[in-house]
């Protein structure tokens, strides 16, 4: 029975990873450049820019 529970757990983990991968936003090169240029303009804080774009500050 232990093998079955481990197998179903690894299957469940795989499903979660697949969902996360499928729901992640993929930014084009143009979008990335626009976001960085918006940050360099300094009109809004980086925190505000990241919230608006839905990205983590560490990713910026």
C-alpha positions in Angstrom: 0.0 0.0 0.0 2.8 2.4 0.6 3.8 2.3 -3.0 0.3 3.3 -4.1 0.2 6.3 -1.8 3.6 7.4 -2.9 2.7 7.0 -6.5 -0.6 9.0 -6.1 1.3 11.7 -4.2 3.9 12.0 -7.0 1.1 12.0 -9.6 -0.6 14.8 -7.6 2.6 16.8 -7.4 3.0 16.4 -11.2 -0.6 17.7 -11.8 0.1 20.7 -9.6 3.3 21.5 -11.4 1.6 21.2 -14.8 -1.2 23.5 -13.7 1.3 26.1 -12.4 3.3 25.9 -15.6 0.2 26.3 -17.7 -1.2 29.3 -15.7 2.1 31.3 -15.5 2.1 34.4 -17.5 4.7 34.4 -20.2 6.0 37.9 -21.1 7.2 38.7 -24.6 10.4 40.6 -25.1 8.5 43.7 -25.9 6.5 43.5 -22.6 9.7 42.9 -20.6 11.3 46.0 -22.2 8.2 48.1 -21.5 8.1 47.1 -17.9 11.8 47.8 -17.4 11.5 51.2 -19.1 8.5 52.1 -17.0 10.6 51.4 -13.9 13.5 53.5 -15.2 11.2 56.4 -15.9 10.6 56.6 -12.1 7.0 57.9 -12.4 5.8 55.1 -10.0 7.7 53.2 -7.4 9.0 49.8 -8.4 6.7 48.2 -5.8 3.7 49.9 -7.5 4.9 48.9 -11.0 5.3 45.3 -9.9 1.8 45.2 -8.3 0.3 46.6 -11.4 2.0 44.1 -13.7 1.5 41.2 -11.3 5.1 40.3 -10.8 7.3 39.9 -7.7 9.8 42.7 -7.0 12.6 40.1 -6.9 11.7 39.1 -10.5 11.9 42.8 -11.6 
